[in-house]
Amino acid sequence: MAYNLIITDRADEMIDEKVNYLLIKFKNQQAASHLLNGISVLYDRMEDNPFQFPDSKDPYLLKRGYKEAYISDMDYKMVFRIDGDDLYVVGLFHDLEDYASKVME
């Protein structure tokens, strides 16, 4: 079953912020490209089977049904929830961020 992937406006903004941070602050086009490729791979996997990803480690988000998907070889995670056939991506966070307080829909 293919899930309908919905990227929230806030998640889209967060992705842009992270990519621009890598490009502008660190001038690291390779890292930015790796991040974008990792996101693309996660999107494909999420659409195919979002249940392969673990539940959120944060108790507040766990109660609300959020899951986390990590980008391979990077310290970024995507937070999302499943509602029927729809999958809502609500944010992209660095591991060091307090992401639970930033999840908004």
C-alpha positions as CSV (number, residue, x, y, z in Angstrom):
1,M,0.0,0.0,0.0
2,A,1.4,3.4,-1.0
3,Y,0.9,6.2,1.5
4,N,0.0,9.8,0.5
5,L,3.1,11.8,1.6
6,I,2.2,15.3,2.8
7,I,5.1,17.7,3.6
8,T,3.8,20.4,5.9
9,D,4.8,24.0,5.1
10,R,6.8,24.2,8.3
11,A,8.7,20.9,7.5
12,D,9.5,22.3,4.0
13,E,10.8,25.5,5.6
14,M,12.9,23.5,8.1
15,I,14.5,21.5,5.3
16,D,15.4,24.7,3.4
17,E,16.9,26.1,6.6
18,K,19.1,23.0,7.2
19,V,20.3,22.9,3.5
20,N,21.0,26.6,3.5
21,Y,22.9,26.3,6.8
22,L,25.1,23.7,5.3
23,L,25.6,25.7,2.1
24,I,26.1,29.2,3.5
25,K,27.6,28.7,7.0
26,F,29.8,25.7,6.2
27,K,30.1,26.2,2.4
28,N,29.6,22.4,2.2
29,Q,27.8,21.6,-1.0
30,Q,28.5,17.8,-0.5
31,A,26.9,17.7,2.9
32,A,23.8,19.7,1.6
33,S,23.5,17.3,-1.3
34,H,23.9,14.3,1.0
35,L,21.1,15.6,3.2
36,L,18.8,16.2,0.2
37,N,19.5,12.7,-1.1
38,G,18.9,11.2,2.3
39,I,15.5,13.0,2.5
40,S,14.6,11.7,-0.9
41,V,15.4,8.1,0.2
42,L,13.3,8.5,3.4
43,Y,10.4,9.9,1.4
44,D,10.4,6.8,-0.8
45,R,10.7,4.4,2.1
46,M,7.9,6.3,4.1
47,E,5.5,6.1,1.1
48,D,6.2,2.4,0.9
49,N,6.0,1.4,4.5
50,P,6.1,4.1,7.2
51,F,5.8,1.4,10.0
52,Q,9.4,0.3,9.4
53,F,10.4,3.4,11.4
54,P,10.5,3.6,15.2
55,D,8.1,5.5,17.3
56,S,9.3,8.8,18.7
57,K,11.5,8.6,21.7
58,D,9.8,11.6,23.2
59,P,6.9,10.7,25.5
60,Y,4.8,13.6,24.5
61,L,5.2,12.9,20.7
62,L,4.8,9.1,21.3
63,K,1.4,9.6,22.9
64,R,0.3,11.5,19.7
65,G,1.6,8.8,17.4
66,Y,4.7,10.4,15.9
67,K,7.5,8.4,14.4
68,E,11.1,9.2,13.6
69,A,13.2,8.4,10.6
70,Y,17.0,9.1,10.6
71,I,19.0,10.2,7.6
72,S,21.8,7.7,7.0
73,D,25.2,8.9,8.1
74,M,23.9,12.3,9.3
75,D,22.6,13.6,12.7
76,Y,19.2,14.5,11.3
77,K,15.9,13.0,11.9
78,M,12.5,13.5,10.2
79,V,9.4,13.5,12.5
80,F,6.1,12.3,11.0
81,R,2.7,10.8,11.9
82,I,0.4,8.5,10.0
83,D,-3.3,9.3,9.7
84,G,-5.1,6.6,7.7
85,D,-3.5,6.6,4.2
86,D,-1.9,10.0,4.8
87,L,1.6,10.5,6.2
88,Y,2.4,14.0,7.5
89,V,6.0,15.1,7.7
90,V,6.1,17.8,10.4
91,G,9.8,18.5,10.7
92,L,13.5,17.9,10.1
93,F,15.7,18.2,13.2
94,H,19.3,17.9,14.2
95,D,19.8,15.4,17.0
96,L,20.9,18.2,19.3
97,E,17.7,20.1,18.9
98,D,14.8,20.0,21.4
99,Y,12.6,18.9,18.6
100,A,9.5,17.9,20.7
101,S,8.9,21.6,21.6
102,K,9.2,22.6,17.9
103,V,6.8,20.1,16.3
104,M,3.9,22.1,14.9
105,E,1.2,21.3,12.4
